[in-house]
Amino acid sequence: MYSEIVKGLLLPFLTALGVIVGGSFIGGLAALFYPESPFYRMQALAGDVKLWAIVVVIGGTMPTLRALDSGLFGGEAVHLVRQLGVILAGFLGSQAGYWLVMTVTGGRPD
């Protein structure tokens, strides 16, 4: 039971972290072709991609809304708690990725 919960929260956390870190570092390579600092571009991308990382973790709006609907109005609290856990893990993963990019590039995390 415990390992399933950890596995269910670790996947969204690491997915959001990977979206931020991968998108920032790969997107920062584009700055090599323009007269701007790659570190500045990575910092800007990390801030811009935070919301999209959470959207990627949720995996689309309709299944999430259905799960929330069945949790709220169907009396199935397990679905509601599971979706809220996934969303929270996505938030934490995107924030951890943002912090990691800011730390590596020498920026100041907000």
C-alpha positions in Angstrom: 0.0 0.0 0.0 2.7 2.5 1.0 4.8 1.7 -2.0 1.8 2.3 -4.3 1.2 5.7 -2.7 4.9 6.7 -3.1 5.0 5.4 -6.7 1.8 7.4 -7.5 3.2 10.6 -6.1 6.8 10.1 -7.3 5.9 9.9 -11.0 4.1 13.3 -11.1 6.8 14.9 -9.0 9.7 13.7 -11.3 7.7 14.4 -14.4 7.1 18.0 -13.5 10.8 18.4 -12.4 11.9 16.9 -15.7 9.7 19.2 -17.8 11.2 22.3 -16.0 14.8 21.1 -16.0 14.8 19.6 -19.5 12.8 22.4 -21.1 15.0 25.1 -19.5 18.4 23.5 -20.4 17.4 22.4 -23.9 15.7 25.8 -24.6 18.7 27.6 -23.2 20.7 26.1 -26.1 18.8 28.4 -28.4 20.4 31.4 -26.8 23.7 30.2 -28.2 22.4 31.4 -31.6 21.3 34.8 -30.3 23.2 37.6 -28.6 21.9 36.8 -25.1 23.1 34.8 -22.2 22.0 31.2 -22.1 21.7 31.4 -18.3 19.3 34.3 -18.6 17.2 32.3 -21.2 17.2 29.3 -19.0 15.9 31.3 -16.0 13.2 32.9 -18.1 12.1 29.6 -19.5 12.0 28.0 -16.1 9.6 30.6 -14.9 7.5 30.4 -18.1 7.2 26.6 -18.1 6.1 26.1 -14.5 2.4 26.1 -15.2 2.8 23.9 -18.2 4.7 21.3 -16.1 1.7 21.0 -13.8 -0.6 20.7 -16.9 1.6 17.9 -18.2 1.4 16.1 -14.8 -2.4 16.4 -14.6 -2.5 14.8 -18.1 -5.5 16.7 -19.5 -8.4 18.4 -18.0 -11.3 16.0 -18.7 -10.1 13.0 -16.7 -9.1 15.2 -13.9 -12.4 17.0 -13.8 -14.2 13.6 -14.0 -12.2 12.3 -11.0 -12.8 15.5 -9.0 -16.5 15.3 -9.9 -16.8 11.7 -8.8 -14.9 12.6 -5.6 -17.0 15.6 -4.7 -20.5 14.6 -5.9 -20.2 10.8 -6.1 -19.0 10.4 -2.6 -15.8 8.7 -3.6 -13.3 10.6 -1.5 -10.4 8.3 -2.6 -10.5 9.8 -6.1 -10.5 13.3 -4.8 -7.6 12.7 -2.4 -5.6 10.9 -5.2 -6.1 13.8 -7.7 -5.3 16.4 -5.1 -2.1 14.5 -4.3 -1.1 14.3 -7.9 -1.7 18.1 -8.3 0.3 18.8 -5.2 3.2 16.5 -6.3 3.1 18.4 -9.7 3.4 21.7 -7.9 6.2 20.5 -5.7 8.1 19.0 -8.7 7.8 22.1 -10.8 8.9 24.3 -7.9 11.9 22.0 -7.2 12.8 22.1 -10.9 12.6 25.9 -10.9 14.8 26.1 -7.8 17.3 23.7 -9.4 17.6 25.7 -12.6 17.9 29.0 -10.6 20.6 27.5 -8.4 22.6 26.1 -11.3 22.4 29.3 -13.4 23.1 31.6 -10.5 19.7 33.3 -10.5 17.7 34.3 -7.5 14.6 32.1 -7.0 11.5 34.1 -6.2 
